[in-house]
Amino acid sequence: MMDKKTRLLIVEDERIVAMDLRHRLERFGYEVVDMVASGKAAMEAVETHQPDMVLMDIRIQGDIDGIETAALLHKKYDIPHIYLTAHRDGETINRAKHTEPFGYLLKPFNDREIQTTIEMAVYKHDMSLKLKQSELKFRSLIQNSNDIIALINENGIFQFVSPSIERVLGYFEDEMTGKEVSEFLDDDSKNVLDEFINSVFSSSNARALSMELRFLHKQKGYVFLDVVGSLFNVEGMPKGIVLNARDVTDKKRVQIELLQAKNKAEEMNRLKSTFLSNISHEIRTPLTGILGFASILESELEDEQHLHMIENITRSGLRLLETMDAVLDLALIEATRIEMVEDTVQLSREVQQAVRLVASLAVEKSLRIKVIARNEPESIKLDQRLLGQVLNNVIGNAIKFTEKGSVTITIDTQTTTEHGERTRWASVEVKDTGVGISEEFLPRIFDEFKQESSGTTRKYEGAGIGLHIAKRFLDMMGARIDVDSKIGVGSTFTIFFPIEED
């Protein structure tokens, strides 16, 4: 016995034949829901019992025969049927086949034929339902997809295009089916597609390929489509190529605009760097003359008031010269025109040199400057000029923003392990007792032209590019800088230089 009985309706006008058939079917394990003798009764029985299949005699009672009844059932209920007939003439068979029957049982019936025919019909119907569901799903996906799905043959002619072609390119399906793809492509795209078609049909192991093709829209001119082509090779059907295409015109436009903006920004950056370099030169030349004459006057004048004025001129000139040097360095960095020169340097010597340059300002403020060399490496390979600039900016800032107390510079060696790799670092820690930096401003401390206090009321001088330049120079040397600070307590800048292992 079967787990789920197949439910059958018998339409047979000969009562004895119907009863015999019912007896056999029930013996085989089927369920007979009813036996009727006319087309009208068959329609009512199907409506009432909803059987899985109908066994239909061709010659039955009533105004319509079995073939007409089967046609109505097929149209209204899509229910499978098997014909019961003693007629084998060509005309009857020809009429019957148009109703798409799932089999024929010829009278007199044979047990094996009955069971085999019904089982095959049940199987074919199940497969038919699955195929219809699959086709429905596939058709729904194609019809509702925003992408174009097309099939072309080896000559590049459209065999099929999905309805989405109208949404994407403005054409109806019949406007493209049967036409060459090349009619809708620009010249470059034609060449790309031709090469792909040739490669697909000349290779036994053709792979899918992604292409960007320009298609002619019916109203909008050329648009960009991202197309993936792959071989269509189904047994019993001609070979072809499946094209899956998506409109990427907006994406392409954004890419082009971004590229243009990038090129424009780079050009503006080059112009800015050139301008800063030129203006720095134009200011440096007369400023050097001013400082030179101020030095001469300072050596010749004895009047204290005039000497004070000369000192102010010199101090202001040096401040402006320092700013110009920073601006020029920034311009060179932006123009990537700074070349690294590897030197063998001793950190304590370079630190002492940087301290000497700012010692006068520390003396004016009565600040204590202390340099400690704990575990200094004998030497390290760095660009000496860039290192000097970094130390001048960091130590100079520490003194500038400290009104009382001290600045302590500690040189040491540290070792870190990351991802199983051991790295030795030479560190320079610059710790001050100055004003400190707020927690909100710390993330922007190395941004160019950024100072925590700004405007005409700011207390401390400077263009806000010293730490930015220091950070950029350190990046160039493969070094890094960390900062820890608290308002009213002070700041600690720690610079780490990688030490190359011998």
C-alpha positions as CSV (number, residue, x, y, z in Angstrom):
1,M,0.0,0.0,0.0
2,M,1.2,3.5,-0.8
3,D,1.6,6.1,2.0
4,K,-0.7,8.6,0.3
5,K,-3.4,7.2,-1.9
6,T,-3.8,8.7,-5.3
7,R,-7.5,9.8,-5.6
8,L,-9.1,8.9,-8.9
9,L,-12.4,9.8,-10.6
10,I,-13.8,7.3,-13.2
11,V,-15.9,8.8,-16.1
12,E,-17.4,5.7,-17.9
13,D,-20.9,5.3,-19.3
14,E,-20.8,1.5,-19.1
15,R,-21.6,0.6,-15.5
16,I,-20.1,-2.9,-15.5
17,V,-16.8,-1.6,-17.0
18,A,-16.7,1.1,-14.4
19,M,-17.4,-1.3,-11.5
20,D,-14.7,-3.7,-12.7
21,L,-12.2,-0.8,-13.1
22,R,-13.0,0.5,-9.7
23,H,-12.4,-2.9,-8.1
24,R,-9.0,-3.3,-9.8
25,L,-7.9,0.2,-8.8
26,E,-8.8,-0.2,-5.2
27,R,-7.0,-3.5,-5.2
28,F,-3.9,-1.7,-6.5
29,G,-4.2,0.8,-3.5
30,Y,-5.8,3.7,-5.2
31,E,-8.9,5.6,-3.9
32,V,-11.8,6.0,-6.3
33,V,-13.7,9.1,-5.2
34,D,-16.7,8.6,-7.6
35,M,-17.9,7.0,-10.8
36,V,-20.0,9.1,-13.3
37,A,-21.3,8.6,-16.8
38,S,-21.5,12.1,-18.4
39,G,-19.4,15.2,-19.0
40,K,-21.7,17.4,-16.8
41,A,-21.5,14.9,-13.9
42,A,-17.7,14.7,-14.3
43,M,-17.5,18.5,-13.9
44,E,-19.6,18.4,-10.8
45,A,-17.6,15.5,-9.3
46,V,-14.3,17.3,-9.9
47,E,-15.7,20.4,-8.2
48,T,-16.9,18.3,-5.2
49,H,-14.1,15.7,-4.7
50,Q,-11.1,17.4,-6.3
51,P,-9.4,14.2,-7.4
52,D,-5.8,13.8,-8.3
53,M,-6.6,12.4,-11.7
54,V,-9.5,11.6,-14.0
55,L,-9.9,8.3,-16.0
56,M,-12.0,9.5,-18.9
57,D,-13.9,7.4,-21.4
58,I,-14.1,9.1,-24.8
59,R,-17.6,7.9,-25.6
60,I,-19.8,9.0,-22.6
61,Q,-23.4,10.1,-22.1
62,G,-24.6,13.7,-22.5
63,D,-24.1,16.6,-25.0
64,I,-20.3,16.6,-24.8
65,D,-18.0,13.6,-25.2
66,G,-15.0,12.6,-23.1
67,I,-12.5,14.7,-25.2
68,E,-14.5,17.9,-24.8
69,T,-15.0,17.2,-21.1
70,A,-11.3,16.6,-20.7
71,A,-10.5,19.9,-22.5
72,L,-12.8,21.8,-20.1
73,L,-11.3,20.1,-17.0
74,H,-7.8,20.9,-18.3
75,K,-8.6,24.5,-18.8
76,K,-10.6,25.1,-15.7
77,Y,-8.8,22.9,-13.1
78,D,-5.5,21.9,-14.8
79,I,-6.3,18.3,-13.6
80,P,-4.5,15.5,-15.4
81,H,-6.5,12.8,-17.2
82,I,-6.0,9.4,-18.8
83,Y,-8.3,8.3,-21.7
84,L,-10.2,5.0,-21.6
85,T,-11.1,4.0,-25.1
86,A,-11.6,1.1,-27.5
87,H,-11.2,3.5,-30.4
88,R,-7.8,3.7,-32.1
89,D,-8.7,5.6,-35.3
90,G,-6.4,8.5,-36.3
91,E,-9.1,11.1,-36.1
92,T,-10.0,10.2,-32.4
93,I,-6.4,10.1,-31.4
94,N,-5.7,13.4,-33.1
95,R,-8.5,15.1,-31.3
96,A,-7.5,13.6,-28.0
97,K,-3.9,14.6,-28.1
98,H,-4.7,18.3,-28.2
99,T,-6.1,18.0,-24.6
100,E,-2.6,17.0,-23.4
101,P,-3.5,13.6,-21.8
102,F,-1.1,11.8,-19.5
103,G,-1.8,8.4,-21.1
104,Y,-4.3,6.0,-22.9
105,L,-5.8,2.8,-21.5
106,L,-7.2,0.6,-24.3
107,K,-10.1,-1.7,-23.6
108,P,-10.2,-4.5,-22.6
109,F,-7.9,-3.4,-19.7
110,N,-4.8,-5.2,-18.6
111,D,-3.8,-5.0,-14.9
112,R,-0.2,-4.3,-15.5
113,E,-1.1,-1.6,-18.1
114,I,-3.5,0.1,-15.7
115,Q,-1.0,0.3,-12.9
116,T,1.9,1.3,-15.1
117,T,0.0,3.9,-17.0
118,I,-1.4,5.5,-13.8
119,E,2.0,5.5,-12.0
120,M,3.7,7.1,-15.1
121,A,0.9,9.7,-15.3
122,V,1.2,10.6,-11.6
123,Y,5.0,10.9,-12.0
124,K,4.7,13.0,-15.2
125,H,2.2,15.3,-13.6
126,D,4.4,15.8,-10.6
127,M,7.3,16.7,-12.8
128,S,5.1,18.9,-14.9
129,L,4.0,20.8,-11.8
130,K,7.6,21.3,-10.6
131,L,8.6,22.4,-14.1
132,K,5.7,24.9,-14.2
133,Q,6.6,26.2,-10.8
134,S,10.2,26.5,-11.9
135,E,9.3,28.3,-15.1
136,L,6.9,30.6,-13.1
137,K,9.6,31.5,-10.7
138,F,12.2,32.0,-13.5
139,R,9.7,34.1,-15.5
140,S,8.8,36.2,-12.4
141,L,12.5,36.8,-11.6
142,I,13.2,37.8,-15.2
143,Q,10.2,40.1,-15.5
144,N,10.8,41.8,-12.2
145,S,14.5,42.1,-12.5
146,N,16.1,45.5,-13.1
147,D,18.9,43.7,-14.9
148,I,18.8,42.7,-18.5
149,I,19.0,39.0,-19.3
150,A,19.7,38.2,-22.9
151,L,20.7,35.2,-25.1
152,I,22.8,35.7,-28.2
153,N,24.0,33.2,-30.7
154,E,27.6,32.8,-32.1
155,N,26.8,35.5,-34.7
156,G,26.0,38.0,-32.0
157,I,22.3,38.0,-32.7
158,F,19.7,38.4,-29.9
159,Q,17.7,35.2,-29.5
160,F,16.0,36.4,-26.3
161,V,15.8,39.6,-24.2
162,S,14.1,40.0,-20.9
163,P,11.2,42.6,-20.5
164,S,13.5,44.7,-18.4
165,I,15.1,45.9,-21.7
166,E,12.4,48.5,-21.9
167,R,13.2,49.9,-18.4
168,V,17.0,49.9,-19.0
169,L,17.3,50.8,-22.7
170,G,13.9,52.0,-23.8
171,Y,13.3,49.3,-26.4
172,F,10.5,46.7,-26.5
173,E,11.6,43.0,-26.7
174,D,10.6,42.6,-30.4
175,E,12.7,45.6,-31.3
176,M,15.9,43.8,-30.3
177,T,15.1,40.1,-30.8
178,G,16.6,38.9,-34.0
179,K,19.0,41.9,-34.4
180,E,22.7,42.0,-34.0
181,V,24.0,43.3,-30.6
182,S,26.6,45.4,-32.5
183,E,23.8,47.6,-33.8
184,F,23.3,49.0,-30.3
185,L,27.0,49.3,-29.3
186,D,29.7,52.0,-29.8
187,D,32.9,51.0,-31.7
188,D,35.0,50.2,-28.7
189,S,32.3,48.1,-27.1
190,K,31.8,46.2,-30.4
191,N,35.5,45.2,-30.4
192,V,35.3,44.0,-26.8
193,L,32.2,41.9,-27.4
194,D,33.5,40.4,-30.7
195,E,36.7,39.3,-28.9
196,F,34.6,37.7,-26.1
197,I,32.3,35.9,-28.6
198,N,35.4,34.6,-30.5
199,S,37.1,33.4,-27.3
200,V,33.9,31.6,-26.1
201,F,33.3,29.6,-29.3
202,S,37.0,28.9,-29.9
203,S,37.7,27.5,-26.5
204,S,36.5,24.3,-24.8
205,N,37.0,25.9,-21.4
206,A,35.4,29.3,-21.8
207,R,35.0,31.4,-18.7
208,A,32.5,34.1,-17.8
209,L,33.8,37.6,-18.4
210,S,32.8,40.9,-17.0
211,M,32.7,43.8,-19.5
212,E,31.7,47.4,-19.5
213,L,29.9,48.2,-22.7
214,R,28.2,51.3,-24.0
215,F,24.7,50.6,-25.3
216,L,22.6,53.1,-27.3
217,H,19.5,54.0,-25.4
218,K,16.4,54.6,-27.5
219,Q,16.0,58.2,-26.2
220,K,19.0,59.1,-24.0
221,G,22.0,58.3,-26.2
222,Y,24.8,56.0,-25.0
223,V,24.6,54.5,-21.5
224,F,27.1,52.3,-19.6
225,L,26.1,48.7,-18.8
226,D,28.1,46.3,-16.7
227,V,27.8,43.1,-18.6
228,V,28.7,39.5,-17.5
229,G,28.8,37.1,-20.4
230,S,28.9,33.3,-20.0
231,L,28.5,30.3,-22.3
232,F,25.0,28.8,-22.7
233,N,25.4,25.1,-23.5
234,V,22.3,23.0,-22.9
235,E,22.0,19.6,-24.5
236,G,19.6,19.6,-27.4
237,M,19.8,23.4,-27.9
238,P,22.1,25.5,-30.0
239,K,25.1,27.0,-28.1
240,G,24.9,30.7,-27.2
241,I,26.0,33.3,-24.8
242,V,24.0,34.5,-21.8
243,L,24.4,38.2,-21.1
244,N,23.5,39.7,-17.7
245,A,23.6,43.5,-17.9
246,R,23.1,46.2,-15.3
247,D,22.9,49.9,-15.9
248,V,25.9,51.6,-14.2
249,T,25.7,55.0,-15.9
250,D,25.1,56.9,-12.7
251,K,28.0,55.0,-11.0
252,K,30.2,55.7,-14.0
253,R,29.3,59.4,-14.0
254,V,30.2,59.6,-10.3
255,Q,33.5,57.8,-10.9
256,I,34.3,60.3,-13.7
257,E,33.4,63.2,-11.6
258,L,35.5,61.9,-8.7
259,L,38.4,61.4,-11.0
260,Q,38.0,64.9,-12.4
261,A,37.7,66.3,-8.9
262,K,40.8,64.4,-7.8
263,N,42.8,65.6,-10.8
264,K,41.7,69.2,-10.1
265,A,42.5,68.9,-6.4
266,E,46.0,67.6,-7.3
267,E,46.5,70.4,-9.7
268,M,45.3,73.0,-7.2
269,N,47.7,71.4,-4.6
270,R,50.6,71.7,-7.1
271,L,49.7,75.3,-7.8
272,K,49.4,76.0,-4.0
273,S,52.8,74.4,-3.4
274,T,54.4,76.4,-6.2
275,F,52.8,79.6,-4.9
276,L,53.9,79.0,-1.3
277,S,57.4,78.2,-2.5
278,N,57.6,81.4,-4.6
279,I,56.1,83.7,-2.0
280,S,58.4,82.2,0.6
281,H,61.4,83.1,-1.6
282,E,60.0,86.6,-2.3
283,I,59.6,87.3,1.4
284,R,62.8,85.6,2.6
285,T,65.1,87.8,0.3
286,P,64.1,91.2,1.7
287,L,63.7,89.8,5.2
288,T,67.3,88.6,5.1
289,G,68.3,92.2,4.2
290,I,66.2,93.6,7.1
291,L,67.8,91.2,9.6
292,G,71.2,92.0,8.3
293,F,70.8,95.8,8.7
294,A,69.3,95.3,12.1
295,S,72.4,93.3,13.1
296,I,74.6,96.2,11.9
297,L,72.5,98.8,13.8
298,E,72.6,96.7,16.9
299,S,76.4,96.7,16.9
300,E,76.7,100.4,16.3
301,L,74.0,101.9,18.5
302,E,74.5,102.4,22.2
303,D,71.2,104.1,23.2
304,E,69.2,101.6,25.2
305,Q,65.8,102.6,23.8
306,H,67.0,102.2,20.2
307,L,68.6,98.9,21.1
308,H,65.3,97.7,22.4
309,M,63.6,98.7,19.1
310,I,66.3,96.8,17.1
311,E,65.8,93.7,19.3
312,N,62.1,93.8,18.5
313,I,62.9,94.2,14.8
314,T,65.2,91.2,15.0
315,R,62.8,89.1,17.0
316,S,59.9,89.8,14.7
317,G,62.0,89.1,11.7
318,L,63.2,85.8,13.0
319,R,59.6,84.9,13.8
320,L,58.6,85.7,10.3
321,L,61.6,83.8,8.9
322,E,60.7,80.8,11.0
323,T,57.1,80.9,9.7
324,M,58.4,81.1,6.1
325,D,60.6,78.1,6.7
326,A,57.7,76.1,8.0
327,V,55.5,77.2,5.1
328,L,58.2,76.2,2.6
329,D,58.6,72.8,4.3
330,L,54.8,72.3,4.1
331,A,54.8,73.3,0.4
332,L,57.6,70.8,-0.3
333,I,55.8,68.0,1.5
334,E,52.6,68.6,-0.4
335,A,54.5,68.7,-3.7
336,T,56.4,65.5,-2.6
337,R,59.6,67.2,-3.4
338,I,61.5,66.4,-0.2
339,E,64.0,63.7,-0.7
340,M,65.2,61.5,2.2
341,V,68.9,61.4,3.0
342,E,69.9,58.7,5.4
343,D,72.5,59.8,8.0
344,T,74.0,58.1,11.0
345,V,73.0,60.3,14.0
346,Q,73.3,60.3,17.7
347,L,70.1,61.3,19.4
348,S,71.5,63.0,22.4
349,R,73.7,65.3,20.2
350,E,70.7,66.3,18.1
351,V,68.5,66.9,21.1
352,Q,71.2,69.1,22.7
353,Q,71.4,71.1,19.4
354,A,67.6,71.6,19.4
355,V,67.7,72.7,23.0
356,R,70.5,75.3,22.3
357,L,68.3,76.9,19.6
358,V,65.4,77.5,22.1
359,A,67.5,78.1,25.2
360,S,67.1,81.9,25.2
361,L,63.3,81.6,25.3
362,A,63.6,79.1,28.3
363,V,65.9,81.5,30.1
364,E,63.4,84.4,29.6
365,K,60.7,82.3,31.2
366,S,63.1,80.9,33.9
367,L,62.3,77.4,32.8
368,R,64.4,74.4,33.7
369,I,65.4,72.2,30.8
370,K,66.7,68.8,31.6
371,V,68.0,66.2,29.2
372,I,68.3,62.5,30.4
373,A,69.9,59.8,28.3
374,R,69.0,56.5,29.9
375,N,69.6,53.7,27.4
376,E,70.5,55.6,24.3
377,P,71.5,53.6,21.2
378,E,75.0,54.4,20.0
379,S,73.7,55.6,16.7
380,I,70.6,55.5,14.5
381,K,70.0,56.0,10.8
382,L,67.7,58.9,10.1
383,D,67.5,62.0,7.9
384,Q,69.4,64.5,10.1
385,R,67.8,67.6,8.7
386,L,64.3,66.2,9.1
387,L,65.1,65.0,12.6
388,G,66.3,68.4,13.5
389,Q,63.1,70.0,12.3
390,V,61.0,67.5,14.3
391,L,63.0,68.1,17.5
392,N,62.9,71.9,17.1
393,N,59.1,71.9,16.6
394,V,58.3,69.5,19.5
395,I,60.8,71.0,22.0
396,G,60.1,74.5,20.9
397,N,56.3,73.9,21.4
398,A,57.0,72.5,24.9
399,I,58.8,75.7,25.9
400,K,56.3,78.0,24.1
401,F,53.3,76.6,26.0
402,T,55.0,76.4,29.4
403,E,55.0,79.5,31.6
404,K,56.6,78.0,34.7
405,G,58.2,74.8,35.8
406,S,60.3,72.6,33.5
407,V,60.7,70.7,30.3
408,T,62.3,67.3,30.6
409,I,63.6,65.4,27.6
410,T,64.3,61.7,28.1
411,I,66.1,59.5,25.5
412,D,65.6,55.7,25.9
413,T,65.3,52.4,24.1
414,Q,62.1,50.3,24.1
415,T,61.1,47.0,22.6
416,T,57.6,46.0,21.4
417,T,56.2,42.7,20.1
418,E,53.3,42.7,17.6
419,H,52.0,39.7,15.6
420,G,55.0,37.7,16.9
421,E,57.5,40.3,15.5
422,R,59.9,42.0,17.8
423,T,60.8,45.7,17.2
424,R,63.3,47.9,19.0
425,W,62.6,51.6,19.2
426,A,64.7,54.6,20.2
427,S,62.4,57.0,22.0
428,V,62.6,60.7,22.8
429,E,60.1,61.8,25.4
430,V,59.4,65.6,25.8
431,K,57.5,66.3,29.0
432,D,56.5,69.8,30.1
433,T,54.5,71.4,32.9
434,G,52.6,73.7,30.6
435,V,49.0,74.6,29.9
436,G,48.1,71.2,28.5
437,I,45.7,70.2,25.7
438,S,42.0,69.6,26.1
439,E,40.7,66.0,25.5
440,E,38.5,67.4,22.7
441,F,41.4,68.9,20.8
442,L,43.8,66.0,21.1
443,P,42.6,64.1,18.0
444,R,43.3,67.2,15.9
445,I,46.6,68.2,17.4
446,F,48.6,67.1,14.3
447,D,46.2,68.7,11.8
448,E,47.7,71.6,9.7
449,F,46.8,75.2,10.6
450,K,45.0,74.0,13.8
451,Q,45.5,75.6,17.2
452,E,43.4,75.1,20.3
453,S,43.1,78.9,20.7
454,S,42.5,80.9,17.6
455,G,41.6,84.4,16.4
456,T,43.0,87.7,17.3
457,T,42.7,87.0,21.1
458,R,44.9,83.9,21.1
459,K,47.7,84.0,23.6
460,Y,50.4,82.0,21.8
461,E,52.1,82.8,18.5
462,G,52.5,80.4,15.6
463,A,50.8,79.3,12.3
464,G,49.7,76.0,13.6
465,I,51.7,73.9,11.2
466,G,54.8,72.9,13.4
467,L,53.3,69.7,14.8
468,H,51.7,68.9,11.4
469,I,55.1,69.1,9.7
470,A,56.8,67.1,12.5
471,K,54.2,64.3,12.0
472,R,54.6,64.3,8.3
473,F,58.5,64.1,8.6
474,L,58.2,61.3,11.1
475,D,55.9,59.4,8.8
476,M,58.5,59.8,6.0
477,M,61.1,58.3,8.4
478,G,59.0,55.4,9.5
479,A,58.7,56.8,13.0
480,R,55.6,57.7,15.1
481,I,54.6,60.2,17.8
482,D,52.2,59.8,20.7
483,V,50.8,62.5,22.9
484,D,49.3,62.5,26.4
485,S,48.1,65.7,28.0
486,K,45.9,67.2,30.7
487,I,44.7,70.8,31.0
488,G,46.7,72.7,33.6
489,V,49.1,69.8,34.2
490,G,51.2,69.6,31.1
491,S,51.8,67.5,28.0
492,T,54.1,64.6,27.1
493,F,55.1,64.0,23.5
494,T,56.9,60.7,22.8
495,I,58.6,60.0,19.5
496,F,59.6,56.5,18.5
497,F,62.3,55.8,15.9
498,P,62.7,52.2,14.6
499,I,66.1,50.8,15.2
500,E,67.4,48.6,12.4
501,E,68.7,45.3,13.7
502,D,72.2,44.3,12.5
